[in-house]
């Protein structure tokens, strides 16, 4: 399963869909919605988020296991440094490995300041590069203390993330190169809304690979926008994302007509962008905040 998944990542069309577990003891409703829409037939794999914005959700590793068991497709399980020290990180990876959860998206994680759990504190023993290092050591048959594992892991595939945009291109290039140096086999960008932006990221990835004699793959993040307030929020409040003024202006004009027109304009902009990105670089990670009907409409 994972071998063909990684082959698609490196050599073919590769489309993954993000799922966000809810604050619930059941992940099944999300799985059933995906199944009802037939989305499992439209993507190469899934991802599960790990308590985004430090808000309590169903565990990402268990969610990944359930998606794989149901659909027989690989799932990229997110792991945040915020909630675990190095002991817990290694322990979770070992347990997940036997359950065949072997693609891991390494994140530093959002600050516990945003948490919906009063008095929660972030662990942050390291950033995402430490998790990449942990995966490398486990793949080599030892733990982080250089003690040999009694039973080796099945290969773990480490992924990382990167901003899609920064005022300093040199700073963004340096961050990308560091993640490649720490062993990431693929880096998923924040959502991209401009083809020129995508081309610059591809150039940066090529340079990072040259610097590290590596073959890391860039996966373009994609988040469809169908509301003016979403476009404004992403552009003004989320670091690492740039929404072109043309999108904001078009959505603003449409919003004065009707909510239906606002949705139509946003969908057409998003659908066109998806097709253009796919033609440029068919490695795309779709994020819709669990709006799976919208994901299906984009993929159809």
C-alpha positions, 0 to 999 in steps of 0.5 A: 500500500505505502510503496505504491503511494510513495511511487505516485508521490514521486512519479505520478499524479498524487492527490490527498484529502485532509480530514479533521477529526471532531471533538468526539469519541467516534470518527465513524461519521466522517468515514461514512460521509466520505464513503457516501460521497465516493471520495475514496475513489477520487483520491490517492490517500488521506490525512488526519489532523492532530488537534489543530489550534490546540483544540481537543479532537479525536486522535489523529493516529487512530483516525488514520488507522480507521481510514486505512482499514475502511478504504485500503488507502494510505493515510498521512497521520499528523503528529504535533510536537506541542503535545508530546515529549520525545519519549511519547513521540517514539512510543506513539510511532512504534505503536502506530507502526505495527498498526501500519500507520507509517506516513507521518506529517511532522508539525511543531504545532499551534501554541497551547495559547489557542487551546479550548482546554483551560490551563493546557501547556505546550510540551514543545521539547523540540520543533518538527525537525526533531520529529523528522530526526526521530523517524530517521533513527527509528528507520535505522533500527535504534531509538533516539538514545541509540539503543537498538530496537528489539524488533525493527519498524516497517519503514516510516515515511516522513512528511513536513510542511512549509509556508506558501508565501513569505516576504523574505524568499531567502528565509522561506528557502532556508526553512525548506532546505532544513526540512529536506536536510532532516529527511523529509521525503515530501513537503506540503505547502500552505494553500497556494492561490497563484500560479507564479507563487507555485512556480517559485515554490517549485524552484525553491524545492529544486534548490533545496534538493540540490543543496542536500543531494535529495529528492524531496517532493513538493506537494501544493496545498489547496484550500478552495475559497467560496466566501469573501470572509474566508479570503480576507481571513486567510490573507490577513490573519494566517501567516504564510498564505497570500490571496491575490487581490483579484480574488478578494475583489471578485468575491466582494463584488459577488457578495453584493449580489447574493450569497449564491453568486458569492459561492458561484464566483468563489467555486469557479475561481477555486475550480480553475485554480485546481485544474491549473495547479494540476496541470503545472504540478499534479501533487496536491493536498486538498483541505476543505475543513471537512466540507467533503461535498465541496471536495467532491465538486472540485474533483468531479 
